[in-house]
């Protein structure tokens, strides 16, 4: 590799990427401590038992291979154990051959273990991009647990972050979507303490940096032809919307969108933590309320106290309702669907159902307890009961 055993100055993009890698992993991955250059772990007392394992999610494209090469640098120094997981979505002709090429490149870089896993993509009412993403993260979660990896590293760049924010703006999303992709989070939803971390070390790097890293390291990345298909909204934003804005409004739009995500990220995290508290307070037992007429294959999936929801700030209430829908197996609700739930909560119209995407319905129900009882006083205005269809 061009940057290993080189003579002369380190390539600037490689040096910058190594520094970003160290900064991000030291912030988020317990047990990782390194310097971009200088002493290796081999120069200090053996601490192999404490060296964490991270898996690079590698597609064979420039972003993930650049990340793999940077991670491999720290693996060679003994600062980190690094493997790779290649997800074959089996959605294109020749996908298995491309997955094997990516695996071969990861092995050449010295990564170990290297796993190639075929994903099972199920639409289940989702669009093709969301279905593939869901299947991919299921594979990453399962493989990380099997290999006892502490982290899965993703090669998303600043350009990807800007595209994510732009897509959120186009949907009319709230703070959570506009905060973009977090630098680190637990891999499963809802998060569990034993789950691996998803870490994105390159969110401050441009896509052109990853191309430069591949060139400097002598890597020939694969360029996915579907990234040129404008039928996919992200590709439309990448190839037409952002270039148009850069041309008409001047350079810096991509950085400004990514900066918006960086500003809103901590805000969204604080709001989510507060929403956790409201959700715990509002949680109720559907059995304490009037039964909902259900058809075969339907079942109660939870309930939320209406007095607690009404007492919450609207920003908290929307988050709690949206999370309850997702936790029940539905899709993240649109602004219009959340407004319909607000109407239901206010007592307007009939008692339901309000249909949500993903086979979830919401009803307004009164408590079963007799008027005047303590139970009735605590839930005098009833609850929103969620029903899931299998």
N, C-alpha and C positions, 0 to 999 in steps of 0.2 A: 504494500500500500504506500502511496506517495508520501504520506505524512508520518509514517513509521520508519524510523531509522533515516530520516531525511537529513540532508545537509543544507544549511541555510535557514531562512526565516520561516516560521510557521505561517501557513495561509491564514489571512485575517478572518475569513468566514469560519474556518475550523477553530481558531483560537477563541473567537466570540462565542461560538456554539458550546465549546467546552466550559467556558466561564458560566454561561447561562445554565448549562446542565448542572454544574456544581451548586450554583446559587439556589436553584429550584429544589433539587433533591435534598440538600441540607435543610431546607425549610420544611420539607414534607415527609421525608423518608427516615424514620428512626434507624439509627445504626450506620447511616452513611455519613462519612466525613472525608473530604478530599480537597486537594488544591488542583486547579487546572494544570499546573506544571509543578515540577519539583520532586520531592521525595515520594516514593511509592510505598505502599503498605509492605512490600517486600523488604524495605529498608528498616522497618520497625518490628517489634516483637510480634510473633504470629498471633493473629486474632481471627483466624479463618472461621471459627464457630460463630463469630459475631457479624460476619459479612452478609448483608441481606442479598436475596435473589430478586432480580427484576426481570420481567419478560418484555421484550420489545414487540409490540403488535406491528408486524411487518407485512405490507402488501407487495413489496418489491418496487414501489414507486420512489421518487426522489426524496420525499419528506421522511418516510419511514426508514429508508436505507441510510440517509444521512444521520438520523438518530441512532441507528444500529451501529454505525461506524464510530460515532462519538462515545456511545456507551461501551463499545468494545475497547476503546482506549483505557477506560477506567477499570475494565475487567482485566486487561493485561497487567495493569499496575497493582491489582489485588485490592482495589478500593471497593469493588462491587462484583457480585456474581451476576452475569447477564446471559439470559437465554432469549428465545424468540418464539412467538406463536404466529403462524400464518393461517389465516382463515380463508378457506375456499368456499365461496358462496354458491358455486356451481350454477351461476346465472349466465355465463358466457361460454362459448365454445373455446376449448383450450384452457379453461380456468385451472384445471389440475396441473397442467404442464407449467403454467405461470407460477402457481403456488410452489411447485418443486424448484423452479429457478430461484425464487425468493429464498427458499430454505437453503439451497446450495450456497447462495451469496452470504447468508447469515453464518453458515458453518465456516465459510472461507474467512470471514471476519473473526472467527474464534468463539462465536456464541455457543453456549451449551447450557441446558438442552435446547434443541430446536424441534418444535412440534408443528406439524401440518394437520389441521382439523377441518373437516367439511361441516359447514353450517347447514341447518335445515331451516329454510326461509318459508315462513307461513304468512300469508297476507292477513287473514283474520280482520278484514275490514280496513287495514292500513294501506297506505300507498307503498310503491315498491321501494323507495328510499328508506322509509321508516321500518318496513318489514325486514330489509337487509340489515339495518342498523341494530334492530332488536335481536336478530339471530346472531349477529357478530358479538354483541356484548354478552349474550348467553354463553357463547364459546369462550370468550376471554375470562369470564367469571369462573366457569367450570375448570378450564385449564390452569388458571392461577391456583385454585384450590388443590388440584391434583398434584401440582409441582411444589406446593407450599411456598409460592412466590409472595413476597410482601407488596409488590407493585407491578402494574402493567404500564408500560411507557407508550404514549401515543405521540405521533409526529405532527400534530396540528400546529400550524403557524399563525402569525399575525394576520396573514391574508385570510385564512380560514375563519379566524375570529371576526374579522370585519364582515365577511359574507354572512356569518351567523347572525350578527346584529342587524344587518340589512334585511335578512329574511324575517327577523322578528318584527322590525318596523313595518314591513309589508303586511304582516298578519295582524297588526294592531295589538301586539303583545304587551305584557306588563314588564315590571322590573326584572323578574326572574329570567325571561327570555332575552331582554336587552342587555343583561349582564354577561351574556355569551357563555362560553365554555369555561368552567372553573379550572384553575391550574391544577387542582387536586381535589378528589372526592373519593368516597368509597365506591367500589365497583358495582355493588348491588343497590337496589331501591326497594323498600326502605333500607338504609344502611345498617349493617351489622358489624360488630367490633372485630370479628375474625375475618372479614372480607378484605381482599387486597385493595390497595389504593390504585386509582387511575391517576397518572401524573402526566402532564403535558409540559415538558421542559422547554419547548421551542415556541411558546406563544408570543414571545417578544422578537422572534426572528422572522424575516420575510421569506417568501417562497423562493426568491432568487438566491437566498443564502444556502438553502438546502441543495439547489442545483450546483452551486459553486463548491460545496463540500463534496458532493459526489464526483465532480470533475477533479478536485484536488486529490481525492483518495483513489482515483482510478476505477470508480464504480460506474457501471452502465445501468441506470435505473430503467424500469418499465414504465411506459406512459399509457395509462388506461384509456382506451379509445372512447369509453362512455363519458369521460370527463369533457368531451367536446359536444355532447348531445344537448342541445338547448331545450329539449323537452323537460329536462330536470331543472327545477327552479334555481338550485344553487349554481349550476353551470351558466344559466342565463345571467344571474347576478355577477358571476366571475368574468364572463367574456363580453358582456354588453352593458350592464347597468353601471358597475363601478368604473369601467373605462370611460363611459359617457360622462359620469359625474366628474371624474378627474379632468376630462377635457374641458367641460363647461365651467366648472367651479374652481379649477386650479388643483395642483397636486396636494396631496395630504389627506384626501378624503378617507383612504383606507386606514391610515394611522389614527385619524380622528374617530372613526367608528370603533376601532380596537380600544382607543383610550376611553370611549364611552363605556365599554364593557368593564374596563379596569376600575373606573369610578363607581359604577353601579354594583359591581361584584360584592364588596363589603356591605353595601346597603341591603342587597338582596339576602345576604347571609344573616344579617341581623333580623330582618323581617321574618325569615324562615324560622329562626330560633324562637322568636316571639310567637309565631304561629303554632309552634310545637306546644307551647304552654296553653294557648287558647284551645287547641284541639283536645288536649288531655282534659281540660275543664269541661268542654262541651260533649265529650263522649258519653253516649247513653246506650241502654240495652233496648233493642227493638221490642223485646217481650214485655216491656213495661208500658207499651202504647197499643192503641187499637190496632188489630191486625189489618194487614194490607191484602186486598184481594189478589191472589197470585195464581198464575197458570202453571201447568206442569213444566218443570225445569227451572222455575224461578225460586229464589231463596233470599231471605234477608241478609244484607251485607253490612249493616251497621246503622247507627242512628246518631243524630246530633241534637242536643238540647236547643230549642228555639230561644228561650230566654238568654242563654249564654251567647248564642250567635248574635242576637240583637244588641247585646251589651258590648260586643266587640267593635273595634274600629272597622270601618268598611274594608280597609286594606288587609286587616287580619281575617275578616270574615270571608273575603274572596279566596284567600289562600287556603283557609281551612276547608272550605267547600270543594275547591279544586282538588286538594290532596285527598279528600274523602272519596271523591269520584274515582281517582286513579287507584287508590288503595282497594277499591271495590272491584277493580278489573276494567274500568272504563278508560277512555282517552281523556287527555287534558282538555277541559271544557273551554269553549270559545267565550269571548266577552258576552255575546248574546245569550248563551246558555246560562252563564253566571247571573246575568240580569234577570232571566226567567226564574232562577232559584231565589233571588232577592224578592221578587214579586210573590212567590209561594210563601216565603218566610214572613212577609208582611201581612199575610192573610188574604190577599186579593185572589179573586177567582175561585175555581174549585180546588179540591185538596190534592189534585194530581191525577195521573202521574206526569212529571216533567221528564221527557226522554232525553238521555244523554248519549253521546257517541260511545260505542263500546258495550252496548247491551246493559246499561245501567239506567234505572228509573228512580225518581225521587217522589215521595208522597209526604203530605203533611198529616200527622196523626195526633189525636188527643191522648192524654194519659189514661190508663185503665183505673187508677186509684180513685176512690170516692172523694167528692169535693170536701174540703176542710181537712183532709189528712195531710201529714207532713210530706208524704210523697207527692201529693197533688200540688201542695204549695211550691215545692222545689221545681216541679215541671209543669206548672199550671197552664202554660201555653203550648205544651206538647213538644213534638220533635219532628225533625225531617228524617224519615226512614228511607234508607237506600236499599233497592232491590236489584239483584243481579240475575240475568238470564244466562243459563249455561249453553 
